[in-house]
């Protein structure tokens, strides 16, 4: 949803994304990639310095620019700060939470004119309507599909605030957790115990909070024929009174059913046995069952890695369509980043998985989001798979030539191989002149050295000190990733 941002904020975010993972990026290269003059880049850097603190953007006439961070740096922090400072997203949040009942009050709070708000809303609505809803300034509401509104706002709250504790009081969290447990029990009635891990709990809290505000302030978005289920908490007078105290919304059976309906659906299944019953009644369900089973079994065969929790992984894939109601991120697509990391490190297998997942979800309008989320689920619920991929990573063959004795070079080659977990096979070479180096490189993918006079055109030359530091290993991993990505 970068398109919601102003052109300046969008450009500045793209600049940050360009330098987040790079060592140095020259000004001409950044100017070309972002299609803006160097002068504009330098102006953006000045503005970003305030936003990024304590991180900074280091600049050099020779090398260009790079992001300098401390140990507390996290990419998510940058996206949080962008969302926090975006007038557009502030406006969406304030209207959804009904912080202001008139456009005049909203304009005063944002320190902008009414005409500016109208221009922003006209532009932003062009993007939001693609998500299934729009901003209505007359009613000061988000109007459209309730599923789409709740999905978008929950994702926004997650990226903007990170954890529900930043948005809600301890008493509100305790009340939401009681409701969340009821939702999970209704979705998974056959479970003997219910221990929710942090990610699910945090998502449930934010989603339930989102639905509460939808029911309180966005009453134009009517839900029809919500399936009725039984929740024991509705008979708990103390819990219902506390919920109303915290949120000024009655914890009625209608509200509980809406919470459940907007988070899960009636198609959600809690066991493999339930799926197998469905496959006997519906051919499409049978095909879906076959595709998911084939994918898991094929991975087992390819990686020689038995799947010990087949049912858990199968149900995660099978139910993904029931809990995905739109985009899975606002600005920061962590699932796609996770996939890119796996692909860079472990080669082509992830691409084959992608193709299989696309075949499973090909009918769903949100398949692009679901495929990357499914990849994250796969490795989360099958941790042994990462170990097998690690063991099967390809090796880059490097030769070493340092201005030091052969014994030290041998030790250095073992050190590089150890710290980079076998991704590099390093061989010290014996030459008498620099001219002899070219003749020795037929079987190598790169050369590692501390001699600046060595410049080989056909393979990468990596300069590192005699005692490699963290930056040295980062350089080597960049060469490794580029080699197998391009290969």
VOGU-3710 file (C-alpha; in Angstrom, 3 decimals, decimal comma):
1> xxxxxxxxxx> 0,000/0,000/0,000  2,861/2,383/-0,708  0,509/4,049/-3,182  -1,429/5,499/-0,227  1,649/7,451/0,864  2,474/10,879/-0,497  4,931/10,826/-3,401  7,702/12,237/-1,187  7,173/9,690/1,628  6,954/6,851/-0,895
11> xxxxxxxxxx> 10,239/7,954/-2,499  11,958/8,219/0,873  10,743/4,757/1,902  12,048/3,288/-1,352  15,404/4,956/-0,667  15,509/3,321/2,759  14,607/-0,064/1,280  17,410/0,340/-1,222  20,065/0,849/1,459  18,668/-1,399/4,211
21> xxxxxxxxxx> 20,473/-4,531/3,063  23,317/-2,976/1,066  26,775/-2,031/2,270  27,286/1,129/0,195  25,141/2,474/-2,664  26,658/5,204/-4,825  24,652/8,366/-5,385  24,534/7,875/-9,187  23,256/4,295/-8,717  20,597/5,395/-6,216
31> xxxxxxxxxx> 19,600/8,266/-8,488  19,146/5,900/-11,435  17,250/3,231/-9,488  14,863/5,733/-7,866  14,662/7,975/-10,944  15,314/11,188/-8,998  18,176/13,736/-9,072  21,055/13,382/-6,606  20,089/16,773/-5,175  16,663/15,395/-4,236
41> xxxxxxxxxx> 18,273/12,362/-2,605  20,462/14,572/-0,441  17,411/16,590/0,598  15,570/13,369/1,476  18,499/12,190/3,591  18,330/15,336/5,710  14,618/14,736/6,390  15,101/11,025/7,062  17,783/11,655/9,683  15,121/12,958/12,069
51> xxxxxxxxxx> 12,766/10,067/11,345  15,388/7,338/11,722  17,104/8,372/14,957  19,069/6,736/16,510  19,879/5,082/13,157  21,613/7,355/10,644  22,378/7,530/6,940  26,118/7,761/6,432  27,294/9,547/3,282  30,590/9,595/1,420
61> xxxxxxxxxx> 31,644/11,323/-1,811  33,546/8,201/-2,808  31,276/5,361/-1,700  27,813/6,972/-1,633  25,392/6,256/1,203  24,503/3,493/3,616  22,291/2,907/6,640  24,174/2,819/9,937  22,312/1,123/12,778  22,827/-0,139/16,314
71> xxxxxxxxxx> 22,031/-3,535/17,827  18,392/-2,584/18,402  17,716/-1,916/14,718  14,847/-3,794/13,108  13,338/-3,264/9,664  9,870/-3,295/11,186  10,811/-0,163/13,139  11,307/1,828/9,938  7,899/0,822/8,592  6,335/1,681/11,976
81> xxxxxxxxxx> 7,849/5,150/11,831  6,683/5,688/8,247  3,120/4,685/9,164  3,213/6,848/12,294  4,308/9,919/10,327  2,038/9,404/7,327  -0,872/11,871/7,266  -2,756/9,451/5,034  -2,600/6,526/7,454  -3,229/8,771/10,454
91> xxxxxxxxxx> -6,413/9,928/8,724  -7,572/6,345/8,040  -6,922/5,303/11,645  -8,661/8,317/13,194  -11,742/7,864/11,017  -11,950/4,130/11,748  -11,598/4,659/15,507  -14,081/7,540/15,260  -11,736/9,865/17,133  -13,538/12,799/15,521
101> xxxxxxxxxx> -17,164/13,113/14,477  -16,695/16,030/12,072  -14,227/16,853/9,330  -13,532/20,202/11,024  -12,288/18,483/14,208  -10,222/16,051/12,144  -8,593/18,884/10,177  -7,732/20,733/13,402  -6,142/17,610/14,869  -4,034/16,897/11,778
111> xxxxxxxxxx> -3,089/20,580/11,365  -4,247/20,625/7,759  -7,125/22,318/5,961  -10,458/20,739/5,125  -9,698/21,095/1,424  -6,420/19,205/1,918  -8,256/16,376/3,703  -10,714/16,138/0,814  -7,857/15,964/-1,715  -6,083/13,271/0,322
121> xxxxxxxxxx> -9,265/11,214/0,692  -10,034/11,447/-3,025  -6,560/10,122/-3,850  -6,473/7,481/-1,093  -9,955/6,159/-1,977  -8,681/5,208/-5,428  -6,412/2,689/-3,689  -8,719/1,660/-0,845  -11,559/0,743/-3,198  -9,276/-1,954/-4,588
131> xxxxxxxxxx> -9,155/-3,343/-1,037  -12,958/-3,436/-0,791  -13,849/-0,224/1,057  -13,527/3,578/0,996  -13,516/6,592/3,326  -16,852/8,407/3,603  -16,248/11,928/4,953  -19,955/12,738/5,329  -20,467/9,864/7,737  -16,825/9,887/8,966
141> xxxxxxxxxx> -16,662/6,133/8,482  -14,943/3,456/6,446  -17,647/2,054/4,176  -17,504/-1,294/2,402  -16,992/-5,019/2,952  -16,601/-5,719/6,718  -14,118/-8,536/6,084  -11,924/-6,222/4,025  -12,096/-3,356/6,532  -11,232/-5,605/9,490
151> xxxxxxxxxx> -8,431/-7,361/7,641  -6,873/-4,081/6,505  -7,113/-2,393/9,917  -5,811/-5,412/11,808  -2,787/-5,564/9,500  -2,335/-1,826/9,923  -2,458/-2,021/13,729  0,051/-4,872/13,655  2,569/-2,953/11,527  1,928/0,406/13,176
161> xxxxxxxxxx> 2,010/-0,723/16,808  3,638/-4,150/16,597  2,052/-5,597/19,721  -1,405/-5,111/21,219  0,168/-3,937/24,491  1,067/-0,665/22,774  -2,535/-0,032/21,823  -4,569/-1,391/24,752  -4,538/-1,320/28,555  -3,820/-4,460/30,651
171> xxxxxxxxxx> -7,507/-4,648/31,634  -8,580/-4,462/27,990  -6,070/-7,162/27,021  -7,331/-9,481/29,766  -10,911/-9,045/28,571  -9,938/-9,633/24,936  -8,012/-12,792/25,870  -11,158/-14,299/27,380  -13,001/-13,642/24,141  -10,071/-14,918/22,073
181> xxxxxxxxxx> -10,022/-18,204/23,968  -13,724/-18,656/23,240  -13,088/-18,081/19,533  -10,296/-20,680/19,452  -12,372/-23,219/21,382  -15,213/-22,778/18,916  -12,856/-23,220/15,935  -11,009/-26,198/17,471  -13,566/-28,053/19,590  -11,619/-31,314/19,615
191> xxxxxxxxxx> -8,519/-29,933/21,303  -7,761/-31,195/24,804  -5,914/-28,030/25,817  -5,594/-24,507/24,436  -2,224/-22,818/24,729  -1,967/-19,915/22,315  1,461/-18,905/21,104  2,288/-15,207/21,041  1,791/-14,600/17,314  -1,749/-16,023/17,267
201> xxxxxxxxxx> -2,645/-14,342/20,560  -1,408/-10,961/19,343  -3,298/-11,322/16,072  -6,482/-12,344/17,897  -6,226/-9,341/20,218  -5,770/-6,884/17,370  -8,448/-8,476/15,210  -11,012/-8,556/18,011  -10,221/-4,949/18,869  -10,747/-4,076/15,204
211> xxxxxxxxxx> -14,140/-5,789/15,089  -15,171/-4,005/18,303  -14,570/-0,641/16,636  -16,324/-1,766/13,465  -19,436/-2,652/15,482  -19,284/0,526/17,586  -18,579/3,195/14,984  -18,895/1,793/11,481  -22,503/0,646/11,544  -22,979/1,220/7,810
221> xxxxxxxxxx> -21,113/-2,034/7,201  -23,892/-4,497/7,930  -23,285/-8,219/8,204  -26,062/-10,522/7,091  -26,778/-14,147/7,970  -23,903/-14,537/10,397  -23,883/-18,217/11,475  -24,956/-18,670/15,095  -22,726/-20,541/17,503  -22,743/-21,015/21,261
231> xxxxxxxxxx> -20,176/-19,267/23,468  -20,186/-20,044/27,177  -18,720/-16,645/28,017  -22,038/-15,009/27,102  -23,498/-16,480/30,325  -20,600/-15,196/32,456  -22,058/-11,993/33,916  -18,748/-10,772/35,347  -16,903/-11,255/32,024  -19,690/-9,515/30,084
241> xxxxxxxxxx> -19,796/-6,572/32,498  -16,011/-6,194/32,399  -16,035/-6,297/28,592  -18,644/-3,538/28,458  -16,666/-1,474/30,987  -13,555/-1,699/28,850  -15,052/-1,245/25,377  -18,565/0,221/25,825  -19,940/-2,572/23,651  -22,261/-5,335/24,966
251> xxxxxxxxxx> -20,707/-8,804/24,785  -23,845/-10,210/23,222  -24,201/-13,511/21,342  -24,478/-11,415/18,140  -21,156/-9,704/18,851  -19,437/-13,010/19,684  -20,707/-14,603/16,478  -19,463/-11,598/14,518  -16,015/-11,860/16,145  -15,839/-15,510/15,136
261> xxxxxxxxxx> -17,259/-15,011/11,647  -14,818/-12,232/10,787  -11,816/-14,223/12,007  -12,696/-17,757/10,910  -15,468/-19,125/8,710  -17,789/-22,113/8,644  -15,407/-23,783/6,182  -12,678/-23,963/8,836  -11,902/-27,593/9,711  -10,254/-28,822/12,904
271> xxxxxxxxxx> -9,075/-32,306/11,895  -7,851/-34,395/8,985  -10,832/-36,664/9,501  -13,202/-33,740/8,845  -11,356/-32,937/5,608  -11,588/-36,547/4,437  -15,364/-36,471/4,954  -15,580/-33,300/2,846  -13,579/-34,875/0,008  -16,267/-37,561/-0,388
281> xxxxxxxxxx> -18,909/-34,894/-0,967  -17,056/-32,291/-3,046  -14,685/-32,993/-5,943  -12,926/-29,605/-5,571  -12,165/-30,389/-1,944  -10,823/-33,771/-3,042  -8,492/-32,116/-5,553  -7,301/-29,644/-2,912  -6,690/-32,523/-0,502  -4,665/-34,346/-3,156
291> xxxxxxxxxx> -2,536/-31,316/-4,035  -1,621/-30,484/-0,438  -0,851/-34,132/0,372  1,265/-34,486/-2,771  3,238/-31,333/-1,940  4,111/-32,482/1,577  5,002/-36,020/0,461  7,083/-34,719/-2,449  9,082/-32,484/-0,097  9,627/-35,476/2,203
301> xxxxxxxxxx> 10,949/-37,471/-0,735  13,092/-34,720/-2,229  14,672/-33,680/1,067  14,722/-37,132/2,699  13,027/-35,490/5,674  10,040/-37,203/7,283  7,150/-34,927/8,222  6,307/-35,880/11,812  3,392/-33,435/12,152  1,691/-33,996/8,809
311> xxxxxxxxxx> -1,793/-33,174/10,095  -0,771/-29,800/11,569  0,934/-28,687/8,358  -1,882/-30,023/6,182  -4,536/-28,160/8,196  -2,525/-24,929/8,133  -2,497/-25,070/4,316  -6,077/-26,262/4,024  -7,508/-23,582/6,335  -5,433/-20,713/4,987
321> xxxxxxxxxx> -8,243/-19,612/2,676  -10,659/-19,463/5,623  -8,586/-16,928/7,556  -7,242/-14,829/4,677  -9,606/-11,999/3,785  -7,282/-9,739/1,819  -3,718/-8,490/1,893  -1,349/-9,908/4,511  0,664/-6,697/4,996  0,431/-2,928/4,604
331> xxxxxxxxxx> 3,998/-1,793/3,859  6,256/-4,574/5,160  5,771/-8,003/3,556  7,632/-10,190/6,039  6,369/-13,400/4,421  7,856/-12,482/1,050  11,089/-11,393/2,721  11,220/-14,764/4,500  10,790/-16,540/1,173  13,530/-14,432/-0,449
341> xxxxxxxxxx> 15,903/-15,323/2,387  15,209/-19,031/2,017  15,558/-18,843/-1,765  18,846/-16,933/-1,583  20,324/-19,403/0,863  18,918/-22,672/-0,376  18,472/-22,431/-4,129  15,657/-23,686/-6,329  13,560/-25,891/-4,046  11,563/-22,935/-2,672
351> xxxxxxxxxx> 10,622/-21,951/-6,251  9,230/-25,439/-6,838  7,210/-25,122/-3,634  5,883/-21,756/-4,845  4,589/-23,340/-8,064  2,836/-26,112/-6,120  1,207/-23,607/-3,761  0,024/-21,498/-6,700  -1,718/-24,602/-8,036  -3,424/-25,188/-4,675
361> xxxxxxxxxx> -4,737/-21,628/-4,286  -5,194/-20,708/-7,954  -8,909/-19,920/-7,573  -8,482/-17,560/-4,624  -8,311/-13,799/-5,387  -5,674/-13,406/-2,640  -3,417/-16,227/-3,845  -0,381/-13,943/-4,161  -0,507/-13,202/-0,427  -1,433/-16,748/0,544
371> xxxxxxxxxx> 1,476/-18,385/-1,254  4,088/-16,444/0,710  2,218/-16,933/3,982  2,067/-20,674/3,282  5,850/-20,747/2,782  6,336/-19,204/6,228  3,898/-21,708/7,729  5,681/-24,623/6,077  9,037/-23,879/7,676  7,458/-22,842/10,990
381> xxxxxxxxxx> 5,641/-26,134/11,425  8,395/-28,234/9,835  11,645/-26,941/11,401  13,597/-30,061/10,420  13,184/-28,959/6,813  15,495/-25,993/7,363  18,138/-28,340/8,764  17,918/-30,508/5,664  18,116/-27,492/3,374  21,112/-26,258/5,346
391> xxxxxxxxxx> 22,855/-29,591/4,836  22,090/-29,532/1,103  23,240/-25,989/0,342  25,518/-25,654/-2,682  29,192/-24,879/-2,193  31,060/-21,961/-3,717  34,687/-22,791/-4,566  37,095/-20,005/-3,654  40,848/-19,694/-3,854  42,854/-17,794/-1,249
401> xxxxxxxxxx> 45,951/-15,703/-1,853  47,192/-13,570/1,027  50,398/-11,726/1,632  51,328/-14,196/4,366  52,532/-17,771/4,891  50,769/-20,895/3,577  50,040/-22,231/7,070  48,124/-19,102/7,991  46,167/-19,243/4,726  45,229/-22,853/5,493
411> xxxxxxxxxx> 43,965/-21,813/8,918  42,058/-18,933/7,322  40,362/-21,224/4,793  39,154/-23,483/7,617  37,921/-20,460/9,578  35,893/-19,164/6,607  34,395/-22,591/5,974  33,480/-22,946/9,670  31,858/-19,543/10,132  29,958/-19,717/6,844
421> xxxxxxxxxx> 28,761/-23,252/7,612  30,401/-24,963/4,660  29,044/-22,642/1,988  32,620/-21,825/0,946  35,257/-24,382/0,028  38,502/-22,382/0,248  41,807/-23,493/-1,234  45,089/-21,598/-0,724  46,923/-21,317/-4,052  50,662/-21,290/-4,683
431> xxxxxxxxxx> 51,833/-18,771/-7,282  55,101/-16,967/-7,821  53,803/-13,938/-9,740  50,495/-12,094/-10,086  50,480/-13,089/-13,755  50,247/-16,756/-12,692  46,961/-16,182/-10,829  44,826/-16,110/-13,976  46,108/-19,573/-14,919  45,072/-20,986/-11,523
441> xxxxxxxxxx> 41,436/-19,888/-11,550  39,808/-22,383/-13,903  38,130/-24,334/-11,092  37,194/-21,433/-8,792  34,170/-19,155/-8,458  35,904/-16,279/-6,665  39,220/-15,210/-5,196  39,665/-14,050/-1,598  42,674/-11,883/-0,880  44,164/-8,934/0,986
451> xxxxxxxxxx> 46,328/-7,828/-1,965  44,701/-4,775/-3,621  46,719/-5,196/-6,823  44,813/-8,381/-7,653  42,021/-7,545/-10,077  40,388/-10,405/-11,984  37,627/-9,547/-14,447  35,936/-12,903/-14,951  35,320/-13,821/-11,288  34,649/-11,720/-8,149
461> xxxxxxxxxx> 37,603/-10,564/-6,071  36,799/-10,196/-2,361  39,118/-8,109/-0,204  39,196/-9,016/3,484  41,727/-8,401/6,284  44,039/-11,062/7,700  41,697/-11,410/10,658  38,194/-11,505/9,112  35,514/-9,485/10,889  31,716/-9,493/10,589
471> xxxxxxxxxx> 31,832/-7,224/7,524  34,198/-9,683/5,847  31,737/-12,535/6,237  28,890/-10,269/5,062  30,877/-9,534/1,880  31,460/-13,218/1,263  27,770/-14,034/1,747  26,811/-11,331/-0,751  29,122/-12,950/-3,312  27,639/-16,357/-2,463
481> xxxxxxx> 24,048/-15,186/-2,905  24,769/-13,314/-6,140  26,608/-16,314/-7,564  23,758/-18,797/-7,043  21,004/-16,271/-7,829  22,596/-15,508/-11,192  23,513/-19,099/-11,788
//
